[in-house]
Amino acid sequence: MPKGNIPKEGNSEIIEGIIIPTAWNEKGYAIQFSLFTFDEREYKIRSSRGEGVEISAFIRKKIKLTYRRNNKNRSAKYILTEDICEINELDE
């Protein structure tokens, strides 16, 4: 499956991109994030492990993310993270 494509419901897939914060709380902490892929797509992220806790460690880093699609709203590019890791330049 090419990078950036959303999998069918129930399937896990891997996608690469950069994590960018998209909303902040009143104290200035990032509370919502999007993954911007290298083919110029944006996916709103929801962590399956707790909102923003793990994702915030990867802000502005090149990452590989395992995800599944949230099909409650079929028109939304909204993904649920299952695993996330930073891509090291030497690993490519």
N, C-alpha and C positions, 0 to 999 in steps of 0.2 A: 504494500500500500504506500503511495507516495506521501512524503511528509506533508502534514497539514490537513489531510483528509479525515473526516469524522467516521469512526467505525459504526457498524450496525449495533443496535441496542444489545447490551449484555456482553459484548466483546471488549477485551482490553487491547489497547494499541499504544505504540510509542511515537512521540512527536518531539521535535527539537525546536528550540527557539530561545528567546530572552524574556525573563520575568520583569514586568514593569508594574509599579503600584498605580492604581486607578482611582482610589478614594482613601481619605485620611480621616481619623477621628479628631475631636476637638483638641487633643493634646499633640496632634501632628504625627501620630503613628499611622503607618499604612495598614489599612484594614481590608482592602479589596485589591485583587491583582488580576492581570491579564498576561497571557503568554502570546508574544508576537513571534510568529514563525518566519523562517527565512524566505518563504514564498508570499510574504506580506499579508498573512491572515492573523486575525486576533481571536483568541479564545478566552472567555471569562473563566476564571478558575475557582473551584470550590475544593478545599482539601477534605478528604475523607477522614483525616486524623484530627481535625480541629482547626477552626477558622484562622488562617493566617500564621499560625505558629511556625510550621516548618517552611512554608513558602517564603516568608520574609528573609530567611537566611540566603536566598538565591536571587535577591533583587539585582538587576542589571548584570546577571551572569548568564553565560551560555549553558543551557541545561538540556537534559534528556528527561522526558516526563512520561510515565506510564499512566494512562487514563482510560476512562470509559465515558460514554456520552450520557448526558442527562436528558432523557426523552420526555420529561414532563412538559417541556415547551419545545416542540420540534423545530421552531424557527430560530431558536437561540443557539449561538455557538457557545455553549456552556459545558464545561467538562469537569469531571470529578477526578482528582488526582488519586492514584494508588501508590506511586513511587516517584521520586524525583532525585536526580543526581547531577552534579556539575560536570560539564564536558571539559576535560583538560586538552589543551592544544596538542599535546604529545599523543593523546589517545586517538586522534582523528586519522 
